[in-house]
Amino acid sequence: MPILTTLILAAFVGYMGAWYSGAIEGNFALLLLLATVVTGAYWLAERFYFLPKRRAAAAALESSAAERNAQLAAQGIQKVDGPDVAEAKTRLLMQPWWLDWTAGLFPVIAVVFILRSFLFEPFKIPSGSMIPTLQVGDLILVNKFTYGVRLPVLNKKITEGNAPQRGDVMVFRYPPQPSMDYIKRVVGVPGDEVAYINKRLTINGKPVPTTNQPDYFEQDAMRYFKQIEEQLGEKTHRSIINPDVPNFVQGVTDFKYKENCRYSVEGVVCKVPEGHYFMMGDNRDNSLDSRYWGFVPDANIVGKAFFVWMNFGNIKRIGSFN
C-alpha cells in the first residue's frame, strides 16, 4: 500500500505540475472529484479494515503482556524489565503516513468538493471586461444552485432551479473553449431580439432605460470614459463606453446560430435561440462577449455571481453587487 499510495500522490503532483507549467489543459473539477473518490476509498479502508486490524493487534499485545505478567506474578516475580507495553500499543495504533495523506485528508476534501460543486464556488476576476461592476483582482462567490444543481465535471442539470434573468451576472463555460470560465451580464434570454446599435442597447424593439452618470476614471487606462446606468428588468447597473471605438463589431468568429445575427457598421442585432443566452460585459468597448463568439447554451452555465468576498488591493470592494 505505501508504494501504491506514493504512485497515486506522484500522479496528482505530476498532473498539477503539468497544468501549472501549461503543458496540459487542467480540469480542477475533475481533479477534485478524483481526489474525493481516492481519499474516500482510503478513508473507508481505514475505517473498516486497517484501523480494526491495528486495534486487534494492540489488543493482542495488551492481552499477551497481561498474561505474561500474570504468569510471572504466580512465580513471585512482581517487577519485570521489558518493553513499555503502553508505548508499543500507541505505536501500533498510530496511523501510517500513507493513510495520513489520504484518509486523513478526506473530510476536508469532501467538504470542499460539496461546497464547490453544489453550493458556492470562488472565482477571481482576471480582466476588466466587467468594469465598473467588477474590478480586476476581485475575488467573487458564485451561487451554484440558483439556476439548478448540476453534476460536477459532467455539468448535467439535476434540479431545475430558476431561469437566468436579464441583468444577472453569470459565470459560464466559454463556448469556443469550454474548459475556460467567463463572466458577463445576461442581456438577452431565449426568444429576445437584442440590438446593440450605435452603442445603444435595445431589447425586443424597446431601448433599455438609461441615465447618464459622471464620467468613470479607469485607472489602468489612466483616462475617463462615459458612464451610464442601465435598467434591465428590475435591476440597474452601470456600464462604461469608449466613444473612440467604432460601432461595428470587429473580429467576429463563426459560431452556432450565427444566422440569427445581422452585423452592420452600426453594430449588431441578434435573435436569441431557445436554450441560449446573449451575454455582454459592462465595459462595452473592452469586452469579448456574445457579439463576437455567439450565444451561451444552458448546458454551459456555471452559476450566478453575487458577492465580492475580497480584493487584496482594495478591501472596500467587499460586498454584494448588481
C-alpha positions in Angstrom: 0.0 0.0 0.0 2.8 2.6 0.7 4.2 2.1 -2.8 0.7 2.3 -4.4 0.0 5.4 -2.4 3.3 7.0 -3.4 2.5 6.4 -7.1 -1.0 7.9 -6.7 0.3 11.0 -4.9 3.0 11.4 -7.5 0.4 11.2 -10.3 -1.6 14.0 -8.6 1.5 16.1 -8.2 2.6 15.5 -11.8 -0.8 16.5 -13.1 -0.8 19.7 -11.2 2.8 20.5 -12.2 2.0 19.9 -15.9 -1.2 22.0 -15.6 0.7 24.9 -13.9 3.5 24.8 -16.5 1.0 24.9 -19.3 1.9 21.5 -20.7 -1.7 20.3 -20.4 -5.1 22.0 -20.0 -6.2 21.2 -16.5 -9.7 20.5 -15.1 -9.9 21.4 -11.4 -13.5 20.0 -11.1 -12.2 16.6 -12.4 -9.1 16.8 -10.2 -11.2 17.5 -7.1 -13.6 14.7 -7.9 -10.8 12.2 -8.3 -9.2 13.4 -5.1 -12.5 12.9 -3.2 -13.0 9.4 -4.7 -9.4 8.3 -3.9 -9.2 9.7 -0.4 -12.8 8.4 0.3 -11.7 4.9 -0.7 -8.7 5.1 1.7 -11.0 6.5 4.4 -13.4 3.6 4.1 -10.5 1.1 4.0 -9.0 2.8 7.2 -12.4 2.8 9.0 -13.4 -0.8 8.2 -10.1 -2.6 7.7 -6.9 -1.0 8.7 -8.0 0.6 11.9 -9.8 -2.6 13.2 -6.7 -4.6 12.3 -4.4 -2.2 14.3 -6.8 -2.3 17.2 -6.9 -6.1 17.2 -3.1 -6.2 17.1 -2.9 -3.7 20.0 -5.5 -5.7 22.0 -3.5 -8.9 21.3 -0.3 -7.2 22.5 -2.0 -6.0 25.7 -3.5 -9.4 26.3 -0.2 -11.2 25.8 1.6 -8.8 28.1 -1.1 -9.2 30.8 -0.9 -13.0 30.5 2.9 -12.9 30.8 2.7 -10.6 33.8 0.2 -13.0 35.5 2.4 -16.0 34.9 5.4 -14.1 36.4 3.4 -13.0 39.4 2.4 -16.6 40.0 6.1 -17.3 40.3 6.5 -14.4 42.8 8.1 -12.0 40.3 6.4 -8.6 40.7 8.7 -6.3 38.7 9.7 -7.2 35.2 12.1 -5.3 32.9 10.9 -5.3 29.3 9.4 -3.2 26.6 6.9 -0.5 27.5 3.6 -2.0 26.5 1.7 1.4 26.5 4.3 2.9 24.1 4.2 -0.2 21.9 0.4 -0.1 21.8 0.4 3.6 20.9 2.8 2.9 18.0 0.6 0.0 16.8 -2.5 2.2 16.8 -0.7 5.1 15.1 -1.9 5.8 11.5 0.9 5.3 8.9 2.0 8.3 6.8 0.3 7.0 3.6 -3.1 7.0 5.5 -2.4 10.4 6.9 -2.0 11.8 3.4 -5.2 10.1 2.1 -7.8 9.0 4.6 -6.8 11.8 6.9 -7.5 14.5 4.2 -10.8 13.0 3.1 -13.1 15.0 5.4 -11.6 18.3 4.3 -11.6 17.4 0.6 -15.1 16.1 0.8 -16.4 19.3 2.4 -14.6 21.4 -0.3 -16.0 19.2 -3.0 -19.6 19.5 -1.8 -19.4 23.3 -1.2 -17.7 24.0 -4.6 -19.8 21.6 -6.6 -23.3 22.3 -5.3 -23.3 25.5 -3.2 -20.7 28.2 -3.8 -17.6 28.5 -5.9 -14.9 31.2 -5.7 -13.6 32.9 -8.8 -11.0 35.6 -9.4 -11.8 38.4 -11.9 -8.8 38.3 -14.4 -9.8 41.1 -16.8 -11.5 44.5 -17.0 -14.5 43.4 -19.2 -17.0 43.9 -16.3 -15.7 47.3 -15.1 -17.2 49.2 -13.3 -19.3 46.5 -11.7 -16.3 44.2 -11.1 -12.6 45.1 -10.9 -9.5 43.2 -11.9 -8.5 41.2 -8.8 -12.0 40.9 -7.2 -12.5 37.6 -5.6 -16.1 36.7 -6.0 -18.6 34.0 -4.9 -20.8 32.2 -7.4 -24.1 30.6 -6.4 -24.2 27.1 -7.9 -27.8 26.2 -7.1 -29.8 29.3 -8.2 -30.0 28.1 -11.8 -30.3 24.4 -10.8 -27.9 22.0 -9.2 -25.5 20.3 -11.8 -23.4 17.2 -11.6 -19.7 18.1 -11.3 -17.5 17.6 -14.3 -20.5 16.5 -16.5 -22.3 19.8 -15.7 -25.6 17.9 -16.2 -28.6 19.7 -14.5 -30.3 17.5 -11.9 -32.6 20.1 -10.4 -34.5 22.8 -12.4 -33.8 25.9 -10.4 -34.6 29.4 -11.7 -34.1 30.6 -15.2 -31.4 33.3 -15.7 -32.9 36.8 -15.9 -31.8 39.8 -17.8 -29.3 41.7 -15.7 -27.9 38.7 -13.9 -24.1 38.5 -13.7 -23.4 34.9 -14.7 -20.3 32.7 -14.8 -20.4 30.2 -17.7 -18.1 27.9 -19.7 -16.7 29.9 -22.7 -18.4 28.3 -25.7 -15.3 28.3 -28.0 -13.2 26.8 -25.2 -15.4 25.1 -22.5 -12.5 24.4 -20.2 -12.3 28.2 -19.6 -14.8 30.1 -17.4 -16.1 33.5 -18.4 -18.2 36.1 -16.5 -20.6 38.5 -18.2 -24.0 40.0 -17.8 -27.2 38.4 -19.1 -28.6 40.8 -21.7 -30.9 38.5 -23.8 -32.9 35.5 -22.7 -34.4 32.8 -25.1 -36.6 34.5 -27.7 -35.3 38.0 -27.2 -34.1 40.2 -30.1 -31.1 42.0 -28.8 -29.7 45.0 -30.7 -26.6 47.0 -29.9 -26.7 49.8 -32.4 -24.5 52.9 -32.1 -23.6 51.9 -28.6 -27.3 51.8 -27.6 -28.9 48.6 -26.2 -32.4 47.7 -27.4 -34.3 44.5 -26.4 -37.4 43.4 -28.4 -37.6 46.8 -30.1 -37.5 48.8 -26.8 -34.5 50.8 -25.8 -33.2 49.8 -22.4 -33.8 52.7 -20.0 -30.5 54.6 -19.3 -29.4 57.6 -17.3 -26.1 59.4 -17.7 -23.7 59.2 -14.8 -20.5 61.1 -14.1 -17.6 60.0 -16.3 -15.7 57.0 -14.9 -11.9 57.2 -14.4 -10.3 53.9 -15.4 -7.0 53.6 -13.5 -5.3 51.1 -15.8 -6.1 53.2 -18.9 -5.5 56.4 -17.0 -8.4 58.1 -18.7 -12.1 58.9 -18.3 -14.9 57.0 -20.0 -18.6 57.8 -20.5 -20.6 56.1 -17.8 -24.3 55.2 -17.9 -26.8 53.4 -15.7 -29.0 50.9 -17.4 -32.1 49.1 -16.2 -32.6 45.5 -17.3 -35.8 44.3 -15.8 -36.0 45.4 -12.1 -32.2 45.6 -11.8 -29.9 48.6 -12.5 -26.2 48.5 -13.2 -23.6 50.8 -14.6 -21.7 50.4 -17.9 -18.9 52.4 -19.5 -18.5 53.3 -23.1 -15.5 54.4 -25.1 -16.6 56.9 -27.8 -13.3 56.4 -29.7 -14.1 52.7 -30.5 -16.0 52.2 -33.8 -19.6 51.0 -33.5 -19.1 48.0 -35.8 -18.1 44.7 -34.2 -14.5 43.7 -35.2 -13.2 40.1 -35.2 -16.4 38.2 -35.2 -15.9 34.4 -35.3 -18.0 31.6 -36.7 -20.5 30.2 -34.1 -23.7 28.2 -33.9 -26.8 30.1 -34.8 -24.7 32.9 -36.4 -27.5 33.2 -39.0 -29.6 34.7 -36.1 -27.4 37.8 -36.1 -27.1 40.7 -38.5 -23.9 42.8 -38.5 -23.6 46.3 -39.9 -21.3 49.3 -39.5 -23.7 50.5 -36.7 -23.4 47.3 -34.6 -25.3 44.0 -34.3 -28.8 42.6 -34.0 -29.3 39.0 -32.7 -32.3 36.8 -32.1 -31.6 34.6 -29.1 -32.4 30.9 -29.8 -34.2 28.7 -27.3 -32.0 27.3 -24.6 -29.4 30.1 -25.1 -28.4 33.5 -23.7 -26.9 36.6 -25.0 -24.1 37.9 -22.8 -22.3 41.3 -22.7 -19.6 42.9 -20.5 -20.3 46.1 -18.6 -17.1 47.6 -20.1 -18.9 47.6 -23.5 -15.9 48.5 -25.7 -13.4 46.2 -23.9 -15.4 43.0 -23.6 -15.1 39.8 -25.7 -18.7 38.7 -25.5 -21.7 37.3 -27.4 -21.3 40.0 -30.1 -18.1 38.2 -31.1 -18.5 34.5 -30.3 -22.2 33.9 -30.1 -24.7 32.6 -27.6 -24.2 30.7 -24.3 -26.1 27.4 -24.2 -27.9 26.4 -20.9 -25.5 23.5 -20.6 -22.6 25.9 -20.2 -24.0 27.7 -17.2 -21.9 27.5 -14.0 -23.8 29.9 -11.7 -24.8 33.3 -10.6 -22.2 35.7 -9.3 -23.4 37.7 -6.3 -20.7 38.8 -3.9 -17.1 40.1 -3.7 -15.5 38.5 -0.7 -12.1 40.0 -1.1 -9.9 42.3 -3.2 -6.4 42.5 -1.7 -5.7 45.7 -3.5 -8.9 47.4 -2.1 -10.8 45.8 0.7 -13.6 48.4 0.3 -14.6 46.3 -2.7 -16.1 43.6 -0.4 -19.9 43.3 -0.7 -22.7 42.4 -3.0 -23.3 43.8 -6.4 -25.9 44.1 -9.2 
